[in-house]
C-alpha cells in the first residue's frame, strides 16, 4: 500500500508541475515587459485557464492528503 501511494504521489507531482507551468501569468503579454497595461486591448478568450486552475487545485489537495497518509503509514507500522 505504501508503494502504491508513493507511485500516485510521483504521478501527482508531475501533473501538478505541468498544470502550474502551463498556466498563463497574471501579467502575460508584451505589455508586461515594458510595464504598460493592456487591459482594454486584450480580446483573448478564457481558453484553458479555468481548467488548469481547477486541475491545479484538485491535484494540490490530493497531493496534500496522500502526503499526510504516507506520513501516517510510516509512523504507525
C-alpha positions in Angstrom: 0.0 0.0 0.0 2.9 2.3 0.8 4.5 1.7 -2.6 1.2 2.4 -4.4 0.8 5.7 -2.5 4.3 6.7 -3.4 3.7 6.0 -7.1 0.5 8.1 -7.0 2.4 10.9 -5.3 5.0 10.9 -8.0 2.4 11.0 -10.8 0.5 13.8 -8.9 3.8 15.7 -8.7 4.3 15.6 -12.4 0.6 16.6 -13.0 0.9 19.5 -10.6 4.1 20.8 -12.1 2.7 20.6 -15.6 -0.6 22.3 -14.6 1.3 25.1 -12.9 3.7 25.7 -15.8 1.0 25.7 -18.5 -1.0 28.4 -16.8 -0.6 31.9 -18.2 0.6 34.5 -15.7 -1.5 37.4 -14.4 0.6 39.9 -16.4 1.1 37.8 -19.6 1.8 39.6 -22.8 4.2 42.0 -24.3 2.9 44.9 -22.2 4.2 43.3 -19.1 7.8 43.7 -20.2 7.6 47.5 -20.5 5.3 48.0 -17.6 2.4 49.1 -19.8 -1.2 47.9 -19.2 -3.1 46.1 -22.0 -6.3 45.5 -20.1 -8.6 47.1 -22.7 -6.9 45.8 -25.8 -7.0 42.1 -25.0 -9.6 40.2 -26.8 -8.3 36.8 -25.8 -10.9 34.2 -24.6 -10.6 32.4 -21.3 -9.3 29.3 -23.1 -7.8 26.6 -20.8 -7.0 28.8 -17.8 -10.1 27.8 -15.7 -9.5 24.1 -16.5 -5.8 24.4 -15.5 -6.7 26.3 -12.3 -9.2 23.6 -11.3 -6.7 20.9 -12.1 -4.0 22.6 -10.0 -6.4 23.0 -7.0 -7.6 19.4 -7.1 -4.1 18.0 -7.7 -2.7 20.1 -4.8 -5.5 18.9 -2.4 -5.0 15.2 -3.3 -1.2 15.6 -3.1 -1.5 17.0 0.4 -3.9 14.2 1.5 -1.7 11.5 0.1 1.4 13.0 1.7 -0.3 13.1 5.1 -1.4 9.5 4.5 2.2 8.4 3.7 3.5 10.1 6.8 0.9 8.4 8.9 1.6 4.9 7.4 5.4 5.4 8.0 5.0 6.5 11.6 2.4 3.8 12.5 3.8 0.5 11.4 
